[in-house]
Amino acid sequence: MTTKTLRLCVCDMDRLGRNEFIGEVRVALKKLKEGENKRYNMGLERIAQNKETNNQTVEQGAVVAEEERGRILVSLCYNTEKSCLLVGIIRCAHLAAMDSNGYSDPFVKM
């Protein structure tokens, strides 16, 4: 667990099947102590697109400092008995508007 990073992506669900990326956060799991329930309140970051492959990539300096994309409140707890990480998405707030009506239909991918 000390070398792992949890990546959470927040996307906007589109009825036509083309979901739009709103932002993401990364949590280094080495900060998490066994059996401790910890909450993280983080700002979403937008990741730059790689022009060659058109995929979302994380490279040195690839995070684009733009307008506020929103915030996510996450609860993490590592269960030593079951050797599993419990992840709770508590709330997302102030998400960037992705739809024409000024709102978003958000979901989170891990």
N, C-alpha and C positions, 0 to 999 in steps of 0.2 A: 504493500500500500504506500510505502514511503516514496516510491518513484512514480506513482500513478497520478494522473490529472483527470478530473471529471469535467466533461464539456457538455454544457446545456445550451441548446439552440432554441430560440423562440421564433416561430414562423406564423405567418398569416395564412389561414386556410382559404383557398379559392375554390369556388364551386366548379370551375372548369378544370380542376386538377393541377393547376400550376401554382403551387404554394410558394409564397414569397418570404424570403429571409428578412426578419426584423433585426435580430442581433443575437449575440451569444456571450456567455461568461465561461470562464475556466477557473476551477478551484484545485489548487495543489493539495492532494490528500495527505501529504506529510504534515500538514497543520492540524489534522484531525487526530485526537487521542482516542485510544480504544475505549469503548463504552461511553464516551462523552457525546451528548447531543449538542450540536453547535448550529447556530443560525448565521447565515450570510445574507446581507442586504447589499446587492451589487448592481452597478449600472451596466446595461447591455452595451456591447461594443460591436461595431460593424466591421466585418472582415473584407479586405479588398479582393476583387476578382482577379484571377490569373488570366490574362488576355489570351495566352496560347491555348490553354485547355478549357477555359471558361468555367473552372471549378473554384470553389471557395478554398483558399489556401491560407495557411498561417506561416509566414516567413518573417525574417528579421525586418521590423518596421512596417509590416503589412497592415496593421490595425489603423484604420482611418479615423482620425479625430474629427468628428462631425457634430451635427446636432445631437441632442439627447435622444437616444433610441428607446429609453424606458428603463425600468428597474425590475429586479426579480428578488424575491425573498425565498431562500431555500433552507431547509433543515436537513442536516446530515448526521448520521450516527452509524458507527461501525460496530456490528454485532459480532463479538469474538466467538460466541458459542456456535453460531451458524456460518461464520466466516463470510458475512455478506454486508454490503453497504446499504443502509436504508436511506432513501432520498425522498424528501417531501417538498413539493412545490407549494408554498404557502400562498404566495400572491405575486402577481405581476401588476405594475402600475405605470401610468404615464407612457404607455406604449406608443410608438410612432404610428400615425394613421396610414394605413396601407390601402384602404378601400376608398372608393369615390365618395362615400357618405361620411368620411372623416373618422371612421372607426377601424378596428381590426377584429378578426376572428382568430384569436391566438391559440396556439398549442405549443407544447414544449417537447423537444426530442432530446434524448440522452445518448 
